[in-house]
């Protein structure tokens, strides 16, 4: 800093003026930016190296908060070894977590076909990834695994509900296919099975097309409503 101020005449006029006017501030900033190097630490550099992570715990964290993109990115980093080596042993899940997962799995029954699920509910919950989809009757715990194309075709007759339906409608629109208005737009899919949720999430007017919450553009070409004859 002293060397800088000793050669102010070599700088441009504006920079020279600013440094001369705010010299005290500049020197204070220099003191603030200095790193303190003698802080006592109770660990070594080896203790803070990357590695020792548990893949199942990381996946569970990202699944819990629905951070799918972050899960993919971290998975690639771990695969390439940029986050160090995995731990030698995986931490076992707690008994409560295992019991909860077991109980949840026990309540689901795989249907023979997609039609079987659609015949048992008017508010199917859909989850999808790439070209596959899972369609669920939340009340009866009946789930069908099918191709995404088959699910989109079925939703021309039955209104779906679920998470991140916007991308599903975009996929349908890209192929010029039509789907019914979603059974819900703002509440979580966990509320699909309750009659109250169906009433509170229904549109105010049967003549209004569904509007994407993130856009004011109406999607009349994307969504079709059942026609009611009076």
C-alpha positions, 0 to 999 in steps of 0.5 A: 500500500505504501508503494502504491501511494508513493507512485500516485503520479503514475496512475490515471487522473480519476484513480489517483484522485479517488485514492488520494481522497479516500486514503484512510479508508483504503488503508483500513480496508487493507487491515480488514482483509488481512487473514489471522493466521494464529487462531488455535484449532482443535483439528488438523488439515487431515480432519477437514479433507473431503471424503467419508460421506455416506451416499444413502444419507446424502440421497435421503437428504436430497429426496426429503427436500426434493432437490433433484438437480442438486442430487444429480450434480453431487452424484456426478461429483462423487462418481468422479472422485471430486468429493473424496472417497466414501466412508468405509461403512454406511450409517444404518438408518434409525429403527423409526425410519426403517419402520416408517419406510416398511409401513409405507411400502406395505400399504402400496399394491401394484396394479395390473394396469393403468386402467385399474388405477384410473377406474378406482379414483377420479384424482390420480396422483402422478410421479414421472421421470424421463419416459416412465410414470407411476400413477397412484390411487392415494386412497386405496394405495394402488399404484400402476407403473407405465410409460409416460406416453400412456399416462399422458393419453389417459389424462385426456380423460382423467385430471391428474394431480401431483408435484411439478405438473407443469413439465408434464403439460409441457411434454404433452404440448410438445407432442400436441396432445391434450390433457384435462386441467389438473385436479389441483394447482397449489396444494400438495399432492398429499391433499388429493385424497381429501374431499375438502381439498378437491372443493377448495382447489376447484376453479372459481369458474368452469369457463376459466382455463387453468393458468400456470401459477408462474405465468399469466398466459392462458393455456387453452390449447394445452388443457381441455375441460369437460363440456357440460350440457345444460 
